[in-house]
Amino acid sequence: MFGFGKKRSKFGKWLDRQRMTQEELREAAKIGRNTASRVCSDPEYTPSASTIKKLMKVVRRVDPNAKVDDFFDM
């Protein structure tokens, strides 16, 4: 299930469009399950700099032009 009926952040919506699960993201970025869930569902959450770096490394495999500002209000 890709985002149907779930509250999603900008990052979560992007993840759904890529048809990637939170578990796939978690494994690729080497982040915890709670962090992955929060990044994808809480629009007010801003992860630490090291977590953002891990997430953007995964994102840029799919979209090399993606920017942190596309996902998080900094």
C-alpha atoms as an extended CHARMM CRD file, in Angstrom:
* protein
*
        74  EXT
         1         1  MET       CA              0.0000000000        0.0000000000        0.0000000000  PROA      1               0.0000000000
         2         2  PHE       CA              1.6010000000        3.2520000000       -1.1330000000  PROA      2               0.0000000000
         3         3  GLY       CA              0.1520000000        6.1230000000        0.8580000000  PROA      3               0.0000000000
         4         4  PHE       CA             -3.5390000000        5.3220000000        0.6540000000  PROA      4               0.0000000000
         5         5  GLY       CA             -5.2460000000        6.9400000000        3.6250000000  PROA      5               0.0000000000
         6         6  LYS       CA             -2.0000000000        7.6780000000        5.4690000000  PROA      6               0.0000000000
         7         7  LYS       CA             -0.9580000000       11.0940000000        6.7310000000  PROA      7               0.0000000000
         8         8  ARG       CA              2.2070000000       11.8730000000        4.7520000000  PROA      8               0.0000000000
         9         9  SER       CA              4.9750000000       14.4530000000        4.7850000000  PROA      9               0.0000000000
        10        10  LYS       CA              6.5700000000       15.8160000000        1.6080000000  PROA      10              0.0000000000
        11        11  PHE       CA              9.1740000000       13.0700000000        1.9070000000  PROA      11              0.0000000000
        12        12  GLY       CA              6.4850000000       10.4160000000        2.3940000000  PROA      12              0.0000000000
        13        13  LYS       CA              4.5910000000       11.6130000000       -0.6760000000  PROA      13              0.0000000000
        14        14  TRP       CA              7.7950000000       11.4710000000       -2.7340000000  PROA      14              0.0000000000
        15        15  LEU       CA              8.4630000000        7.9640000000       -1.4480000000  PROA      15              0.0000000000
        16        16  ASP       CA              4.9460000000        6.8890000000       -2.4700000000  PROA      16              0.0000000000
        17        17  ARG       CA              5.4100000000        8.3340000000       -5.9800000000  PROA      17              0.0000000000
        18        18  GLN       CA              8.6110000000        6.3020000000       -6.3140000000  PROA      18              0.0000000000
        19        19  ARG       CA              6.6800000000        3.2100000000       -5.1710000000  PROA      19              0.0000000000
        20        20  MET       CA              9.2930000000        2.5790000000       -2.4900000000  PROA      20              0.0000000000
        21        21  THR       CA              8.3190000000        1.2500000000        0.9210000000  PROA      21              0.0000000000
        22        22  GLN       CA              9.5040000000        2.7090000000        4.1970000000  PROA      22              0.0000000000
        23        23  GLU       CA             11.2680000000       -0.5850000000        4.8530000000  PROA      23              0.0000000000
        24        24  GLU       CA             13.2030000000       -0.2980000000        1.5770000000  PROA      24              0.0000000000
        25        25  LEU       CA             14.1140000000        3.2770000000        2.4840000000  PROA      25              0.0000000000
        26        26  ARG       CA             15.1510000000        2.2290000000        5.9810000000  PROA      26              0.0000000000
        27        27  GLU       CA             17.4600000000       -0.4820000000        4.6970000000  PROA      27              0.0000000000
        28        28  ALA       CA             18.9770000000        1.6760000000        1.9390000000  PROA      28              0.0000000000
        29        29  ALA       CA             19.5780000000        4.6740000000        4.2040000000  PROA      29              0.0000000000
        30        30  LYS       CA             20.5250000000        2.5970000000        7.2590000000  PROA      30              0.0000000000
        31        31  ILE       CA             18.1620000000        4.4710000000        9.5620000000  PROA      31              0.0000000000
        32        32  GLY       CA             15.8830000000        3.1850000000       12.3090000000  PROA      32              0.0000000000
        33        33  ARG       CA             12.2850000000        2.1010000000       11.8300000000  PROA      33              0.0000000000
        34        34  ASN       CA             10.9340000000        4.9140000000       14.0310000000  PROA      34              0.0000000000
        35        35  THR       CA             12.9800000000        7.5300000000       12.1780000000  PROA      35              0.0000000000
        36        36  ALA       CA             11.7600000000        6.2800000000        8.7820000000  PROA      36              0.0000000000
        37        37  SER       CA              8.1710000000        6.3540000000        9.9870000000  PROA      37              0.0000000000
        38        38  ARG       CA              8.5010000000        9.8550000000       11.3780000000  PROA      38              0.0000000000
        39        39  VAL       CA             10.2530000000       11.2300000000        8.2730000000  PROA      39              0.0000000000
        40        40  CYS       CA              7.4600000000        9.8630000000        6.0850000000  PROA      40              0.0000000000
        41        41  SER       CA              4.4610000000       10.8120000000        8.1930000000  PROA      41              0.0000000000
        42        42  ASP       CA              5.2120000000       13.9110000000       10.2930000000  PROA      42              0.0000000000
        43        43  PRO       CA              5.3370000000       17.1140000000        8.1950000000  PROA      43              0.0000000000
        44        44  GLU       CA              6.7100000000       19.0620000000       11.2050000000  PROA      44              0.0000000000
        45        45  TYR       CA              9.6500000000       16.7040000000       11.8320000000  PROA      45              0.0000000000
        46        46  THR       CA             13.1330000000       17.8110000000       10.8310000000  PROA      46              0.0000000000
        47        47  PRO       CA             15.6870000000       14.9990000000       11.1490000000  PROA      47              0.0000000000
        48        48  SER       CA             19.2860000000       15.4930000000       12.2440000000  PROA      48              0.0000000000
        49        49  ALA       CA             21.9080000000       16.5330000000        9.7080000000  PROA      49              0.0000000000
        50        50  SER       CA             23.4000000000       13.0290000000        9.5850000000  PROA      50              0.0000000000
        51        51  THR       CA             19.9760000000       11.4840000000        8.9150000000  PROA      51              0.0000000000
        52        52  ILE       CA             19.2480000000       14.0310000000        6.1820000000  PROA      52              0.0000000000
        53        53  LYS       CA             22.5770000000       13.1670000000        4.5670000000  PROA      53              0.0000000000
        54        54  LYS       CA             21.6870000000        9.4440000000        4.5810000000  PROA      54              0.0000000000
        55        55  LEU       CA             18.2060000000       10.1180000000        3.1830000000  PROA      55              0.0000000000
        56        56  MET       CA             19.4530000000       12.4120000000        0.4310000000  PROA      56              0.0000000000
        57        57  LYS       CA             22.0140000000        9.8290000000       -0.6580000000  PROA      57              0.0000000000
        58        58  VAL       CA             19.1170000000        7.4320000000       -1.3260000000  PROA      58              0.0000000000
        59        59  VAL       CA             16.9560000000       10.1380000000       -2.9320000000  PROA      59              0.0000000000
        60        60  ARG       CA             19.7230000000       11.2040000000       -5.3190000000  PROA      60              0.0000000000
        61        61  ARG       CA             20.0130000000        7.6640000000       -6.6870000000  PROA      61              0.0000000000
        62        62  VAL       CA             16.5280000000        8.2380000000       -8.1100000000  PROA      62              0.0000000000
        63        63  ASP       CA             16.5710000000       12.0070000000       -8.6390000000  PROA      63              0.0000000000
        64        64  PRO       CA             20.0770000000       13.5400000000       -8.8650000000  PROA      64              0.0000000000
        65        65  ASN       CA             18.6400000000       17.0800000000       -8.8750000000  PROA      65              0.0000000000
        66        66  ALA       CA             16.6720000000       16.7330000000       -5.6180000000  PROA      66              0.0000000000
        67        67  LYS       CA             17.3800000000       19.2400000000       -2.8710000000  PROA      67              0.0000000000
        68        68  VAL       CA             16.9210000000       19.0510000000        0.8800000000  PROA      68              0.0000000000
        69        69  ASP       CA             14.4980000000       22.0120000000        0.6350000000  PROA      69              0.0000000000
        70        70  ASP       CA             12.1940000000       19.8690000000       -1.5160000000  PROA      70              0.0000000000
        71        71  PHE       CA             11.4710000000       17.7360000000        1.5560000000  PROA      71              0.0000000000
        72        72  PHE       CA             12.2860000000       19.6200000000        4.7370000000  PROA      72              0.0000000000
        73        73  ASP       CA             11.6660000000       23.2030000000        5.8620000000  PROA      73              0.0000000000
        74        74  MET       CA             15.0480000000       24.3820000000        7.0460000000  PROA      74              0.0000000000
